[in-house]
């Protein structure tokens, strides 16, 4: 285990873990499948008797009370599961992404800083060598003049006219300050990776970066009941060539990371808490390189409610709920390999995304083609759950006799 992973292991849980209500999923080696769990600082409780999936659990009207009541006899030690997760030891119980049947949705261009970087990517056509030149050009034209504009407002419409006249209008500015936010499907159900797992960069990308984000967890009714952290891995060269390549840029093997756990809302931790959350990013390379960034959620250009309303409603339903990446402020411009080309990942980079109230999501960058293939899908999950029901039924009959 690297020093970076060892250090991160001590701070995976939220700062106030003793009072945080945390749920997630653990791969249980004994039964060969995922278990719904609750975490209370040092202990992990198996909640499979309460709900077979996280999606089902979150639909309960008595969610908080039911989870609290079920936390009676711990099954695992938190430190042991964290260690197995960070060392990628699949022979021991380890954390998975904390969602299961939820659709993974994402919002783009919700922060002005990253919006400008998307414009630069587009102007470069995905060519990193032109980034510095285009950043200077776009920066001179835009300056800070649009940083305080409310998306969809009359002022935004006027800014659009000016930018079109200057030949600088972009599809990214359209979703950044226009009336409609960008919401897209980030990853298939069950494909996200969790704490300690590798995150994948495919071989066809040479300009890419992590995207640390706050992720809202919503029920089928669109009610946000908690939150977690996410890495919406971004391929800047691919998306920069064309926004129509968004799927190729965003959805690859191990390209969606979530965790470490979902923190449920209750007294002292609410949606209001998250409006001021600071999300910290640290990238540590095997070559000694390090990069730090900060995502101040308070600088988001659209309120959470607007992003959720754009995702779910009469126009679109999610019967199993959804996880919603809310966008990133962080767009790395620090040069790593060559002057003017900014940051790009190296294989072996350790990426740590952390916040006070949600803990730390730690992953190691690897080639998407060489990381473990996504092999546990809906068919496998339903098969596992059916097998567990049969085991439970058999045990009940034996007990009754």
Buried (B, 14 or more C-beta within 10 A) or exposed (E): EBEBBEBBBEBBBBEEBEEBBBBBBBBBBEEEBBBBBBBBBEBBBBBBEBBBBBBBBBBBEEBBEBBBEBBEEBBBEBBEBBBBBBBBBEEBBBBBBBBBBBBBBBBBBBBBBBBBBBBBBBBBEBBBEBBBEBBEBBEEBBEEEBBEBEBBEEBBEEBBEEBEEEEBBBBBBBBBBBEEBBBEBBBBBBBBBBBBBBBBBBEEBBBBBBBBBBBBBBBBEBBBBBBBBBBBBBBBBBBBBBBEBBEBBBBBBBBBBBBBBBBBBBEEBEBEBBEEBEBBBBBBBBEEBEBEBEBEBEEBBBEBEBBBBBBBEEEEEBEBBBBBBBBBBBBBBEBBEEEEBBBBBBEBBBBBBBBBBBBBBBBBBBBBEEBBEBEBEEEBBEEBBEEBEEEEEEEEEEEEE
